[in-house]
Amino acid sequence: MSMPGQWLKLPLRFLRRGFLLFAVLVPLAAAEDYLSTDEFLSQVFGSSVPAAEKMWISAEQRQVAVNSIGLGRPPIRVHYWREGKRSAWILQEVGKEKPITIGVGLNAGQVETVRILAFRESRGWEVKYPYFTEQFSGATVDENNRLDRRIDGITGATLSVNAVQKVVRWAVYLDRGLEPAITADAH
């Protein structure tokens, strides 16, 4: 003979297991690589991709990153690629809980392209679509590191939208600090 409420134990046990499985698989399904580094660099530079260069981030740059741009944890160094006035930056910023890897292509200090290379959050992935990233084309930042245009957000993706904007502003700021490229007619 069963006790009252005993019939509830079996379904609850299955529900708990189902919830645990859901809790484990949803974040795994959300983590997705959209574009490799090589593919992004080919989009920016075509068939002749320059060698990667390193920039060590100074204390002043870190202060700007945190106080002016709003980055959570600026890196100690970044890699970038440059040929003439064109540069490419692959940077990360946390959306809500996990980093989003973002590629920013610049030409003469203006944004040419923004691409989401990897997205690891459970929501906000809509920032990968061209209708969002194309808003940055031609953008630059002012002396206070603010974008020169308004970027339309995406309902339910506010933190991801903010992360992309911060990375774009950071890339333009870092690009401004590069020494001018030496050209053949500079002798």
C-alpha angles and dihedrals in degrees: 000000000000126000121243111275092019090116089064095061096071097052092042091053090052091045091052092050090046091051092049091050090048091048091053099042101043095064090045091052091048094054105089137161111218103175134014123231090249092051092050093048090049089054090053101039106019118220098338106066113182122230118274118260129200128228119194108214113235125218089253092052091048090052091051090047093055103033104033104025099030100230113167099218116001114208124248091235138005134204120227139169124223138181117171109314094340121094138171127208128191109196138160135221131173116249104193103325110340136051123264114208110220131185118209122190117197134187119192090342096308126110113254100170142003120194133176106228098179133006121193105171124103092234139019095058090134087090087081093071122099092235086070104033095045089065088076095058109122093007125139134169132251126233089279091054094250120141114256091230142042115259115210112233130221121240109248093013102077096128092048091047090051091049092053092048091050092051092049091050090047092050093051090047092050092045090056089058094058119107111253112270114256110241131198093247093053095092 
